[in-house]
């Protein structure tokens, strides 16, 4: 009898250990409630901002209680969301009016007419004309629509101010001969760049002209921790090799390597900003930068699927939990850099 009692006790203990702790969005475990999700078109289903690995139309399982159920539409790149109090099995049907108002992010785009610096052959300058700067700005606006806003499923709308600098801008030269247009240099010329004014500043200038060359090992460059900068603003500089025709060069990049603008902006928010909010992003590459980890997750050049999944919070995590890594549309609806800079929001 004593042995039998011990066996019953052991079986009871093993039964208790089997109790599921499956996360919201998983299927068919204890305390999980089935939800049928439909939308105007096929889309990725999220629960409380996290991608479930499921698509609409389809079924997900969640715990009882209040949840944000949402769908990122695959074709139209729109984001639909509902706040749902789950008490039992139900259907959640999305319509286009479930689209939230986008979060407004503010950018300052700056074109430099003249950049000067001291090279190994002496001081020289490169120049852009008004027409060339207009084309550079058009390239940026194209990327805003095709990448920045699209890959957030239009949860962000960019309000852009343009301010070109006509005075010569002196480049900073590092010991390894990198030439940069530093944030302190630009903000010294444009004092309106202050914490809380912009989410990101984008600076566009010419790399080479005739015998004057500021070539160095980057195309775009970003400062990766904006809230630690004096201006508390994201900062990106694009050093553009226009060659003999900026029109042809921009056409080439749009076709073959279109991600320069969004890549650099992601450095400003994807290295520290969203991690500091508690989001789980991909691990760092060998150079210590998260945005450079594409190959570690089996993405290939020109990396546009990487940027899309990174921003959509759908990078598959093969080394543990959570199942998917990245930012996600729900996070983009939260505080922006400029709001965090002046503590005007809570998340």
N, C-alpha and C positions, 0 to 999 in steps of 0.2 A: 504493500500500500504506500509506503514511504517513497519508493522509487517511482510509482505511478504518479504521485502528487508532484514530485520533482519534474517529471516529464511534462505534466500539464502546465506547470509554472514556466518551464522553458519554452514550450510552444506559445504560450501567451505572450512572453517577452519577445519572441521572434515576430509574432503577429504585430505587436506594437511597433517594431522597427520598420515594418513595411509601409507605414503610413506615408503617403506621397506629400512632397513639398514642391510640386511642379509649379513653375512660374506661370503668370497670366499669359494666355495665348497658346499654351501647350494643349494637348488633346487628352481627354479621357482619363483623368486621374481623380482620386478622392477629393471631394469638396470643389470640384470643377463644374462649371455650368456652361452648357453649350449655347453659343450664339451663332446664328446664321447671318452672314454679312453680305450685302449686295451694294452695287454702285452703278453709276451710269455707264462705266466701261471697266475693263480689267484694271486692277490696282493692287498695291502692296498694303497689307493690313498691319496696323500698329496698335498696340495697347499701352496706354500711359507713356507714349513717346517712343517705345521700343518696338522694333520690327519683330513680328512673330514668326517669320518664315512662311506665312500663309498669304494667299492671294484671294481677292474678291472677284467673282462670287465664291464663297466658301464658308467653312465653319471653323470657329476657334473656340477654345475653352478658357474661361476666366473664373476667378473666385468671385463670390458674392460681394457686393459693395459698389462703390462709385469708381468708375473708370472713364478714361478718355479713350474712345474707340475712334480710329481714324483710318483713312485710305488715301494713299498717294497714287493718283491715276497715272497709268503707264504711258498713255498716248498724249493726253493734253497737258500733262505735268501740272495738275492742280491738286490741292490738298483739301480733303473734306474731313470734318471732325464732328463728333457728338460727345457730350458728357452724359453718361448713362449710369443709372443706378440699377445694377444687376441683382435681381431677386430670384429669377428663374429663367429657364430656357426661353429664348426670344429671338426675334429677327430684328436686325439693325439695317435699315434701308437708307442709303445715302442718296441725296439729290444735289444738284449743283449749288443750290442755295445754302448748303452746309459748308460752303467755303468761307473761312475766316478772312477778315481784313488783313492784308499783308502788313508785316512790320516794316516801318520805314527806316532804312539805313542811309546815312548821309556821307557822301564822298566829295572830296576836292580833287579835281584833276588838274595838273599843272604841266604845261608844255614849256620847255626852256628854249628860247631863241638862240642863246649862245652859252656854251659851256667851255670853260678854260681850265688848263692845268699845266703842270710842269712835268714833261716826259723826259726820257733819257736824252732826247735831242733838243730840249729846251721848252719854253712856254709856247703853247699854241691853243687854238680854239676850234670848236666845231659849231655848226649852225643849222638850224631848221628855219624854213620860211613859214609864213602864215599858212599857206596851202598845205605844206607838209605836216604842220602841227594839226591842222584840221583833219587830215587823213589819219594821223595817229589817234586823235580823239574819236574818230569814227570807228576805228578798230576796237578801242576800249568799249564804246557803247554797244557795238555788236556783241562783244563777249559778255557784257552785262545781261543782255537779253538771252543769248544762247547758252550761257553757262551759269553765271551768278544767280540769276532769278530762276531759270529753268530747273537747275539741279536742286534748288530748295523747294521745288514744287510750288513756286510763286508765293511762298510764305514771306519772302522779303521783296520789297520794292526799293530800288536805289534812287535817291534824290541826289542828283549830281550838280555841283557847281564847278565851273571851269574858270581858272585864273592863270593865264600865261605870264611868264616873267620875261620882260624885255631886256632888263639889265644882264650883263654877263654874270654867270654863276660859277664861282670857283669850286672845282672838285677837290675832294680830299684824296690824297694818295697815301696808301698804306705801305709798310715796309716790303710787302710782296708785290708791289706795283698794281694793286687794285685801286681803281678810281671810283669814287662814290659821291653822289650828291646827298650829303648827310642831312638828317632831319633838322639839326640845329642850324645849318646853313639856310635851308628853305624857310624854316619858321622865323629866322632872323629877318628875312626879306618880307615875309607875309605874316605879320604878328597876329592876324585873325585866327591862326592855327592855335587853338587853345583847348584844354581839356573840356569835353562836353560839347564841342562844336561839330566835330566830324568823327565818323567811325573809321575812316581810312583816307589817307592822302596818297595819291598816285602821281608820280613824277616821271615824265617822258623826255628823254634827251638823246642826242646823237652821239654814237660811239666813235665814228671815224669820218673824216672828211679830208680828201687829198692826202697830204703827208702827215696830217695830224691824227693820231690814233690813241684812244683811251681803251684799247682792247684789254680785257682781263677775263678771268674765268667765270663769268656769269652773264646771263642774258637779262634776267630779272633778279631782284634782290629784295628781301623783305625783313623787317625787324619783327622778331617772333614773340615778343612779350609786350604788347602795346601799353598795358597799364603800368609797366615799370619804366616807360619812357617819360621824359619831362613833359611832352605834349599829351601823354596818355591817349594816344591815337595810333591806329594802325598806320604803317608807313611802308610804301612799296616804291621802288624805282626801277624803271625799265630802260635799259641802255640799248638803244635800237640801232642796229647796223643797217642803214637805209641803202647802202650801195649806190648804184647809179640811178635807181628808181625806187622811191619809197612805195609807190603804187604796186609795183611788182613784188616787192618784199612782203608787203602786207598780204597780198593775194597768196603768196607762197605759204606763209604761216597759217592763214585761215584754212588752207587745204591740207597741209602736212603736219603742222604742229600748233594747233589752235589754242593751247591751254595756258599760255604764258601769264595772262592777267589773272585768271582764276587760281592758277597754281600759287602765284605769289601772295594773293590775298588769303588763301587757305593757310599759308604759314602764319599769318597774323592772328588767326583764330583757332587753328588746329594744332598748335604746339603747346599752348598754355591756357588760353582763354576758356575754352569749353571744358578742358580737364579740370580747371579750377572750380567749375560749376558742378563737378561730380560726374561728368559723362565719361564713358569708357571708349576711348579712341584707339586706333591701331597702335601697336608698339613701335618704338623708334627704330629707324634704320641704323646702319653702322656709323653714319655720320652724326647721329644724335637727333635727326629730324624726322618727325612722324610723317610728314607729307611725302618724304622720299622713300617710304616703305612699300611702294606699290609692288615691286617684284617679290617681296617677301610673302605677299598675298596672291601671287600668280597673276597679276595684271601686266599688260604689255603696252609698249609705246604705241600711240602717243598719250596713253594714260587717261583718256577721257572717261572710260568706264570706271576707272579708279576714282576720279573726282566726283562722278555721279554717285557712286555707292558710298564714298567717304562722306559726302554731304547728306546722302539719304539715310545714313545709319545702317547700311546693309552689307558691310564688309564681313565676310564669313570668318568667324573666330574658330580656328581649329585647335586651339590650345587651352580651352576652358570655358568659363562663363564670363560675361554673357555670350549668347550664341552669335550675336552680331555686334559689330563695332562701328563707330562713327557718330556723326552729329544728329541728324534726323530733323524732319520738318518741324516737329513740335518745339524743339530747342530753338530753332530760328525765330519762332514767335515770341521768345523771351527777350530779356534785356540785351541790348546791343552794346558795343564797346563804349560809345560815347555816354550812354546812360550809366554804365558801370563806373566810368571815369569820375562821375560826379555824384555817385551813389543815389541816383534818382529812381532806382527800382530795387526789387528784393531778390530776384532769383540769381 
